[in-house]
Amino acid sequence: MFDQRLNHYRSRKLATNGTVLSVDSFRALKSCYFRIALDLIDSYHNDALYNGLTLDRHAEEEAVELFSKNIIQAGETFLANPMETPFIPNGTG
């Protein structure tokens, strides 16, 4: 739930800076994140093997999948009500 709120907050931050957000924007963001995250898991797995360590790839991939879903959910929430006040304070108060 926190990840979804954080993503929702970041969406608002982008929008206030003039970035136009759409369903396609969030799909592209999810796709980019997903691909990069999976590539990094491969890299971390190889580093772990080289150093005699273990890495639970399955758990890492599940976390990536969950965060990817949260990106889409946050986008849907944002697009349903783009003028809603964010849940996370901006740190100036």
N, C-alpha and C positions, 0 to 999 in steps of 0.2 A: 504494500500500500504506500509506503514511504517513497519507493522508487517512482511510482506512478505520479505522486504529488510533486516530486522533484522534477520529473520530466514535464509535467504540466506547467510548473513555474518557469522552467527554461523556455518553453514555448511562448509564454507571455513575454518574457524578456526579449526574445527574438522579434516578436511582433511589435513591441514598443520601440525597437530600433529600426523599424521600417521593413523588416523581412516579411514578405507575403507567404503565408502558410496555407497549405491546402492538403487534401487527402494524399495527393501525389507526393507532396513534400515529406510527409511523415512516412510514406511507403519507401521513398528513396533513402531517407535517413535510416530506417530500419534495415534496409538491404545493405547499405554501406557499413553500418555498425556490425551487422551479422557476419558479413564476409571478413571484415578486418578482425573481428574478435576470434573467429574460427582460425584465421591465419596465425594470430598471436598464440592461440592454444597450441597449434602445431609447433611453433617456435619454442614455446615454453616447455613443451613435452620433449623436444629434442635437446634443449639445454639440460633438462632434468636427467635424461638418459646419459648424456655426456658426463655429467657430474655425479652419477651414481645415485640420483634421487628418484623419487616417484612423483607422479602427478596424476591425480584422478581426472582423466580426460572427460569421463562421463559426467561427473559432477560439474566440471567447468562448462561443458556444453549445455547442461541443464540450466545453469545460471545465465548463460548467454541467451538461451531460448526464452527464459522468463523475462529478462530485461527487454528483449526484442518485443515481446507481447506488451510490456508496459509502455514502450514507445508508441505503439499503435493506440492503446487505450488512452494514453494521455492526449494524443492527437485528436481522438474522437471527442474526448471531454472538452478540449479547447475549442474545437470547431463547432460544437453544439452551443457554446456560450462564450465567445471570444472576449466579452467585456467583463467577465466575472473577476472578482478580486482574487489574486493568488493566495494560496494557503501559507506560503513561506515568506516571512518578513524580509525586506531588502537589506537589513543590517544597519540602517541609518537611525533607528529609533532606539 
